[in-house]
Amino acid sequence: MIRVMTADDHPIVRAGLAAVIGEESDLAFVGEAGDGAQAVALFRAQRPDVTLMDLRMPVLDGVGAIKAIRSEFPDARIVALTTYEGDTDIHRALEAGAVGYLLKEMLPTAVIDAIRAVHRGQRVIPPVVAGRLAEYTPRVELTEREREILEYVARGFSNKDVARAIGRTDETVKIHLKSVFAKLGAADRTEAVTVALQRGIIHLD
């Protein structure tokens, strides 16, 4: 039996996954977590063979949970199962230690196939996910400060508002934004925010 646990902050999603997994004779559903911190604690208690991990969760997000689990259990097999399809999201999850990346819109059969493949020691990167990574090469890296400023801009903050929020001058904010525009190939604030949201560099939720 392949022992599977899930981590997702939506009860309906967790219930659906439990039902799908429960229908398979070679899979055993061993527990569910509603946030990243619970996921780490549940993993310690259950030591599942495969974990399905959402990336957007309270307390501790999925990337943080993956890192925490893999640091304690290096052989943990974790598959990201999320609505996030930006190349930056994918890179973050894989770098944290995920061995697969699935989108929630995929059919249940794809999730079941992925569980079995990961249990066999394979990595699972579906064509749509691989295509997303290939679409944006080379990879763009914003600094923490640049990402912070862009998130404020995405929320409608003016340069003065951003400067006040981060405790810096207007000129400093302008310099950071100029760097962001260059890295993202954007002509202005609106385009920069649009590109960053599409690629998962920032999120508004």
SEBA-469639 format. One line per 5 residues: number of its first residue (from 1); their letters; for each residue x, y, z of N, C-alpha, C, O. Coordinates in pm, whole numbers, plus 50000, padded with zeros to 5 digits. Atoms other than C-alpha are relative to their C-alpha. Layout:
N
NUM = a = X/Y/Z/X/Y/Z/X/Y/Z/X/Y/Z | ...
//
This chain:
205
1 = mirvm = 50084/49879/50000/50000/50000/50000/50086/50125/50000/50187/50132/50070 | 49932/49871/50003/50114/50351/49919/49924/50094/50093/49807/50125/50069 | 50065/49916/49900/50038/50574/50217/50010/50147/49958/50119/50198/49933 | 50005/49864/50055/49927/50923/50112/49935/50096/50100/49832/50065/50161 | 50063/49893/49922/49860/51244/50306/49986/50124/49912/50056/50139/49813
6 = taddh = 50022/49878/50077/49732/51578/50180/50008/50122/50091/49984/50114/50212 | 49998/49873/49927/49775/51941/50284/49939/50106/49910/49992/50136/49803 | 50070/49898/50077/49531/52205/50160/49908/50075/50096/49848/50014/50185 | 50083/49923/49907/49345/52487/50334/49852/50000/49965/49772/50060/50036 | 50141/50008/50038/49018/52412/50152/49944/49861/50033/49987/49762/49975
11 = pivra = 50058/50129/49960/48808/52136/50319/49944/49921/49883/49955/49798/49879 | 50060/50070/50114/48630/52057/49992/50106/49931/49916/50086/49818/49870 | 49890/50060/50076/48960/51995/49814/50054/49878/50073/50078/49773/50013 | 49950/50113/49922/49082/51774/50097/49905/49881/49993/49948/49767/49979 | 50100/50106/50005/48757/51577/50096/50002/49931/49863/49992/49808/49854
16 = glaav = 49996/50057/50134/48776/51531/49720/50121/49910/49979/50110/49802/49921 | 49879/50081/50014/49133/51405/49732/49988/49871/50080/50028/49764/50034 | 50016/50119/49915/49051/51168/50018/49910/49898/49932/49936/49777/49937 | 50094/50091/50067/48761/51024/49818/50067/49932/49880/50051/49811/49860 | 49934/50056/50118/48968/50977/49501/50106/49898/50040/50115/49790/49982
21 = igees = 49895/50091/49953/49258/50819/49689/49939/49873/50058/49990/49763/50039 | 50064/50114/49935/49021/50595/49885/49943/49897/49904/49919/49783/49943 | 50055/50091/50099/48888/50440/49566/50104/49905/49940/50070/49808/49873 | 49893/50081/50059/49227/50295/49471/50046/49891/50097/50074/49918/50214 | 49968/50114/49914/49311/49950/49606/50144/50000/50051/50174/49938/50153
26 = dlafv = 49860/50000/49959/49685/50019/49627/50040/50126/50075/50157/50145/50109 | 49972/49876/49928/49654/50358/49802/49926/50003/50133/49814/49953/50144 | 50064/49985/49869/49581/50435/50166/50011/50146/50043/50121/50201/50052 | 50002/49861/49956/49475/50782/50280/50026/50003/50151/49951/49943/50228 | 49960/50007/49858/49649/50848/50614/49980/50130/50076/50010/50136/50196
31 = geagd = 50025/49877/49926/49555/51206/50698/50004/50124/49915/50054/50122/49802 | 50005/49873/50073/49500/51567/50596/50034/50114/50094/50005/50109/50214 | 49962/49881/49924/49632/51904/50710/49939/50123/49934/49925/50127/49811 | 50062/49879/50052/49473/52248/50674/50094/50117/49983/50054/50220/49929 | 49899/49896/50020/49791/52456/50684/50138/49936/50001/50153/49818/50030
36 = gaqav = 49865/50054/50013/50165/52419/50640/50057/49946/50130/50126/49844/50130 | 49948/50046/49870/50246/52388/51010/49939/49866/50037/50008/49777/50086 | 50066/50127/49974/49988/52111/51049/50059/49890/49911/50074/49775/49952 | 49944/50097/50094/50136/51942/50743/50132/49944/50052/50157/49823/50043 | 49870/50045/49946/50482/51927/50901/49977/49905/50118/50041/49800/50128
41 = alfra = 50029/50083/49882/50339/51788/51227/49939/49866/49959/49975/49762/50014 | 50064/50124/50046/50123/51533/51042/50100/49909/49932/50095/49787/49948 | 49898/50083/50066/50416/51418/50833/50084/49928/50104/50112/49809/50090 | 49920/50063/49894/50620/51355/51148/49925/49882/50062/49984/49778/50093 | 50079/50104/49933/50336/51151/51294/49971/49881/49910/49970/49767/49956
46 = qrpdv = 50044/50106/50090/50240/50951/50985/50109/49942/49910/50101/49827/49868 | 49893/50041/50093/50557/50932/50773/49941/49939/49873/49971/49823/49841 | 50062/50054/50122/50355/50892/50451/50102/49973/49891/50213/50025/49893 | 49913/50028/50115/50505/50754/50132/49999/50116/49902/50101/50150/49843 | 50015/49888/50093/50370/51044/49924/49911/50106/50064/49812/50074/50129
51 = tlmdl = 50079/49889/49948/50239/51388/50021/49959/50092/49886/50041/50128/49802 | 50050/49902/50096/50020/51616/49810/49990/50133/50074/49917/50143/50173 | 49986/49874/49926/50096/51976/49912/49955/50121/49919/50008/50149/49812 | 50039/49873/50061/49912/52295/49822/50108/50103/50033/50179/50088/50132 | 49900/49896/49974/50132/52605/49799/49943/50118/50077/50013/50185/50152
56 = rmpvl = 50063/49886/49935/49883/52864/49921/49925/49953/50124/49813/49902/50115 | 50060/50040/49874/49811/52794/50288/50037/50098/50110/50142/50163/50101 | 49969/49909/49889/49795/52995/50612/50105/49942/50094/50146/49826/50081 | 49901/50035/49897/50043/52985/50903/50138/49978/49939/50233/50051/49968 | 49876/50030/50073/50315/52831/50683/49958/49957/49861/49876/49867/49845
61 = dgvga = 50043/50036/50135/50286/52817/50306/50062/49867/49957/50145/49810/50027 | 49956/50131/50046/50349/52506/50100/50149/49989/49978/50209/49886/50011 | 49855/50003/50022/50704/52596/50001/50073/49989/50134/50168/49912/50147 | 49939/50007/49869/50793/52655/50365/49983/49863/50063/50075/49812/50127 | 50026/50133/49945/50632/52325/50465/50087/49894/49931/50139/49804/49997
66 = ikair = 49916/50095/50073/50817/52136/50191/50145/50008/50051/50209/49905/50075 | 49863/49982/49951/51149/52284/50307/50016/49939/50139/50114/49871/50166 | 49992/50050/49862/51076/52198/50671/49999/49847/50002/50077/49785/50075 | 50009/50146/50003/50979/51840/50592/50125/49938/49940/50180/49843/49995 | 49883/50057/50066/51267/51776/50354/50127/50019/50082/50219/49937/50073
71 = sefpd = 49881/49980/49917/51521/51921/50599/50006/49894/50110/50115/49855/50153 | 50006/50102/49894/51405/51668/50860/49993/49859/49944/50044/49764/50004 | 50017/50131/50065/51317/51384/50622/50043/50014/49854/49957/50033/49767 | 49947/49976/50135/51541/51413/50312/49939/49913/49891/49939/49951/49774 | 50056/50091/50100/51373/51118/50140/49850/50020/49978/49788/49945/49903
76 = ariva = 50144/49976/50013/51022/51262/50170/49964/50028/49854/50033/50102/49784 | 50046/49982/50137/50832/51246/49841/49875/50088/50001/49767/50044/50039 | 50106/49900/49992/50619/51558/49809/49968/50053/49860/50057/50090/49783 | 50047/49948/50128/50412/51667/49510/49921/50128/50026/49825/50127/50103 | 50076/49876/49990/50295/52028/49482/49874/49984/49917/49880/49944/49801
81 = lttye = 50129/50007/50070/49925/52036/49390/49931/50134/50023/49879/50159/50132 | 50035/49860/49978/49820/52396/49334/49932/50063/49880/49928/50006/49771 | 50055/49922/50112/49643/52657/49124/50106/50091/49941/50087/50146/49833 | 49893/49912/50048/49970/52852/49087/50071/49937/49882/50122/49826/49892 | 49934/50055/50118/50112/52806/48739/50111/50089/49946/50157/50069/49833
86 = gdtdi = 49889/49916/50042/50377/53079/48722/50132/49926/50008/50150/49840/50095 | 49871/50071/49999/50731/52968/48642/50075/50020/50131/50147/49931/50175 | 49932/49975/49873/50858/53130/48963/49945/49909/50109/50022/49858/50190 | 50060/50091/49903/50611/52927/49172/50055/49858/49982/50088/49791/50080 | 49951/50136/50029/50725/52607/49000/50145/49986/50048/50179/49887/50113
91 = hrale = 49861/50004/49957/51093/52687/49058/50010/49994/50152/50089/49916/50206 | 49994/49996/49854/51032/52766/49425/49966/49864/50061/50034/49817/50152 | 50042/50130/49947/50851/52438/49487/50105/49893/49975/50137/49814/50064 | 49900/50102/50034/51109/52226/49306/50130/50021/50079/50193/49926/50123 | 49879/49971/49925/51399/52402/49477/49982/49968/50149/50079/49935/50217
96 = agavg = 50027/50033/49861/51231/52346/49814/50008/49850/50024/50028/49805/50137 | 49988/50145/49985/51236/51973/49744/49884/49920/49945/49883/49797/49958 | 50110/50074/50060/50912/51884/49566/50052/49915/49884/50141/49958/49810 | 49957/50089/50109/50952/51591/49327/49896/49995/49890/49908/49918/49795 | 50102/49992/50102/50643/51678/49128/49923/50130/50012/49924/50193/50118
101 = yllke = 50077/49875/49999/50424/51974/49034/49877/49981/49914/49886/49967/49792 | 50126/50018/50071/50058/51935/48942/49909/50119/50021/49915/50187/50124 | 50100/49894/49989/49782/52186/48875/49866/49937/50038/49833/49828/49992 | 50126/50055/49950/49447/52137/49046/49898/49977/49889/49803/49900/49907 | 50095/50018/50111/49268/52161/48712/50020/49867/49929/49937/49828/49846
106 = mlpta = 49973/50128/50066/49422/51829/48607/49903/49894/50050/49849/49904/50160 | 50094/50106/49966/49208/51517/48608/50048/49919/50120/50169/49906/50142 | 49964/50084/49885/49199/51298/48921/50092/49884/49961/50178/49843/50039 | 49915/50112/50043/49356/51017/48718/50145/50043/49990/50236/49963/50016 | 49862/49950/50009/49662/51236/48661/50063/50008/50138/50182/49981/50154
111 = vidai = 49950/49993/49862/49696/51287/49036/50035/49860/50050/50140/49840/50111 | 49975/50138/49958/49669/50913/49103/50124/49943/49931/50207/49878/49995 | 49883/50046/50075/49922/50835/48829/50128/50063/50056/50231/49997/50066 | 49884/49931/49945/50156/51095/48978/50042/49941/50134/50161/49926/50161 | 49969/50062/49870/50133/50939/49325/50078/49872/49980/50179/49848/50046
116 = ravhr = 49932/50128/50026/50233/50602/49187/50139/50022/49940/50235/49953/49976 | 49871/49973/50064/50512/50747/48972/50101/50051/50102/50216/50007/50103 | 49910/49945/49898/50660/50945/49261/50042/49891/50098/50157/49888/50142 | 49966/50110/49909/50643/50638/49484/50104/49908/49939/50182/49845/50010 | 49899/50083/50069/50848/50454/49221/50135/50071/49990/50232/50014/49942
121 = gqrvi = 49875/49926/50005/51113/50723/49252/50013/50094/49883/50121/50149/49860 | 49996/49912/50117/51023/50925/48944/49961/50142/50039/49896/50165/50141 | 50044/49861/49986/50981/51302/48914/49882/50020/49906/49878/49961/49797 | 50120/49978/50082/50648/51426/48778/49988/50147/49964/49951/50231/50047 | 50013/49864/50053/50654/51739/48564/49919/49989/49871/49977/49964/49765
126 = ppvva = 50084/50012/50120/50357/51734/48321/50042/50098/49891/50104/50201/49920 | 49962/49912/50112/50403/51890/47975/49960/50146/50018/50037/50235/49982 | 50044/49862/49984/50201/52200/48063/50089/50075/50099/50113/50195/50083 | 49910/49939/49901/50427/52266/48363/50139/50019/49940/50200/50125/49956 | 49869/49989/50064/50746/52194/48170/50000/50112/49896/50098/50184/49881
131 = grlae = 50011/49895/50100/50622/52425/47896/50005/50138/50062/50060/50232/50005 | 49998/49872/49929/50570/52703/48148/50142/50039/50037/50181/50155/50028 | 49860/49974/49965/50930/52669/48263/50081/50039/49877/50162/50131/49881 | 49925/49973/50123/51062/52664/47907/49965/50136/49940/50046/50198/49871 | 50047/49874/50057/50857/52971/47817/50080/50119/50052/50097/50220/49983
136 = ytprv = 49927/49889/49938/51059/53188/48055/50142/49957/50035/50171/49921/50149 | 49859/50034/49983/51429/53116/48008/50083/50109/49933/50055/50145/49819 | 49955/50037/49866/51661/53244/48143/49906/50052/50108/49821/50138/50084 | 50085/49965/49886/51500/53278/48482/50031/50140/50052/50146/50184/50052 | 49984/49867/49943/51442/53620/48635/49993/49992/50152/49904/49928/50207
141 = elter = 49999/49998/49854/51530/53679/49000/49991/50144/50050/50079/50225/50023 | 50010/49870/49934/51405/53984/49188/50052/49985/50143/50040/49879/50203 | 49957/50003/49860/51558/54073/49524/49876/50007/50089/49767/50040/50042 | 50112/49994/49906/51339/54055/49835/49942/50142/50004/49820/50160/50008 | 50046/49860/49996/51322/54435/49842/49923/50035/49874/49820/50101/49881
146 = ereil = 50068/49971/50126/51228/54456/49474/49862/49935/49997/49765/49996/49952 | 50129/50070/49996/50953/54198/49524/49903/50070/50096/49785/50083/50067 | 50083/49930/49902/50825/54383/49832/49943/50128/49940/49824/50156/49954 | 50045/49874/50061/50807/54713/49645/49896/49973/49891/49796/50045/49881 | 50093/50031/50107/50634/54553/49347/49865/49955/50055/49761/49984/49995
151 = eyvar = 50126/50040/49939/50373/54399/49576/49921/50123/50046/49799/50128/50032 | 50068/49875/49962/50296/54746/49715/49943/50070/49878/49830/50120/49880 | 50045/49937/50124/50272/54883/49362/49876/49928/49947/49782/49992/49899 | 50114/50078/50047/50033/54599/49270/49874/50032/50079/49763/50016/50028 | 50116/49965/49916/49809/54710/49557/49957/50145/49981/49866/50192/50048
156 = gfsnk = 50040/49864/50031/49793/55061/49414/50075/50109/50074/50035/50226/50068 | 49922/49900/49928/50054/55235/49630/50077/50090/49902/50129/50042/49802 | 49916/49908/50076/50223/55545/49487/50144/49983/50048/50167/49916/50149 | 49862/50009/49956/50601/55578/49509/50017/50057/50140/50092/50003/50222 | 49991/49939/49867/50558/55806/49810/49944/49907/50107/50000/49894/50216
161 = dvara = 50060/50094/49906/50329/55554/49979/50094/49882/50027/50109/49838/50141 | 49907/50113/49987/50578/55272/49912/50119/50042/50086/50160/49970/50177 | 49884/49950/49924/50868/55482/50045/49967/50010/50148/50047/49973/50233 | 50042/49987/49860/50673/55554/50362/49985/49861/50064/50023/49842/50180 | 50024/50134/49947/50581/55186/50404/50129/49925/50032/50135/49849/50128
166 = igrtd = 49874/50075/49979/50938/55058/50375/50106/50083/50071/50216/50034/50099 | 49905/49916/49927/51106/55351/50548/50119/50045/49917/50230/50057/49968 | 49894/49954/50089/51307/55467/50248/49954/50125/49926/49840/50169/49945 | 50034/49879/50075/51313/55770/50017/49931/49966/49869/49938/49854/49820 | 50063/50017/50131/51114/55820/49699/50102/49958/49895/50075/49874/49809
171 = etvki = 49895/50028/50098/51439/55810/49504/50044/49854/50006/50070/49791/49903 | 49962/50141/49984/51528/55470/49647/49896/49909/49935/49930/49811/49868 | 50108/50079/50061/51191/55334/49540/50011/50006/49848/49995/49904/49781 | 49986/49985/50145/51242/55473/49188/50114/49916/49946/50102/49854/49840 | 49884/50079/50043/51584/55306/49164/49965/49851/49996/50000/49780/49903
176 = hlksv = 50040/50141/49995/51439/54971/49269/49903/49967/49887/49915/49862/49824 | 50097/50025/50107/51151/55001/49024/50067/49999/49863/50028/49921/49776 | 49927/49999/50126/51390/55085/48742/50069/49865/49978/50071/49813/49866 | 49938/50132/50008/51576/54763/48818/49897/49893/49969/49923/49803/49888 | 50108/50096/50024/51248/54569/48826/49956/50005/49854/49939/49901/49791
181 = faklg = 50042/49985/50139/51143/54710/48487/50101/49934/49906/50062/49865/49811 | 49896/50056/50086/51476/54608/48335/49999/49847/50005/50010/49781/49901 | 49998/50145/49984/51463/54254/48475/49879/49934/49934/49890/49825/49877 | 50123/50059/50052/51104/54195/48366/49972/50041/49855/49878/49991/49793 | 50023/49953/50136/51135/54373/48032/49872/50080/49990/49804/50077/49888
186 = aadrt = 50124/49924/49994/50852/54602/48135/50025/50148/49974/50130/50202/50010 | 49985/49858/50032/50795/54958/48013/49953/50090/50113/49998/50204/50125 | 50054/49916/49895/50603/55081/48315/49951/49915/50117/49965/49792/50117 | 50046/50068/49879/50449/54994/48653/49891/49896/49969/49895/49785/50021 | 50112/50089/50032/50134/54838/48506/50049/49872/49934/50005/49762/49970
191 = eavtv = 49948/50119/50069/50325/54605/48275/50083/49915/50095/50076/49792/50089 | 49918/50074/49904/50566/54508/48552/49913/49916/50092/49943/49799/50118 | 50092/50073/49911/50279/54411/48783/49934/49885/49925/49923/49775/49977 | 50066/50103/50080/50104/54219/48505/50092/49881/49977/50051/49766/49995 | 49903/50106/50025/50416/54020/48418/50031/49923/50130/50038/49800/50130
196 = alqrg = 49967/50062/49872/50498/53953/48785/49888/49910/50050/49914/49804/50107 | 50113/50083/49960/50149/53821/48855/49989/49876/49913/49963/49766/49963 | 50007/50113/50093/50150/53599/48546/50105/49895/50033/50080/49775/50022 | 49889/50092/49977/50483/53448/48641/50009/49950/50144/50096/49870/50177 | 49998/50047/49862/50405/53399/49009/50109/50062/50084/50142/50011/50191
201 = iihld = 49896/49932/49923/50674/53641/49122/49938/50067/50122/49998/50071/50229 | 50076/49944/49890/50413/53816/49336/49859/49945/49995/49816/49895/49891 | 50139/50043/49992/50060/53727/49450/49922/50104/50078/49975/50168/50169 | 50084/49903/49932/49773/53945/49560/49911/49935/50106/49844/50005/50183 | 50086/50067/49902/49595/53680/49769/50074/49975/50130/50017/49919/50224
//
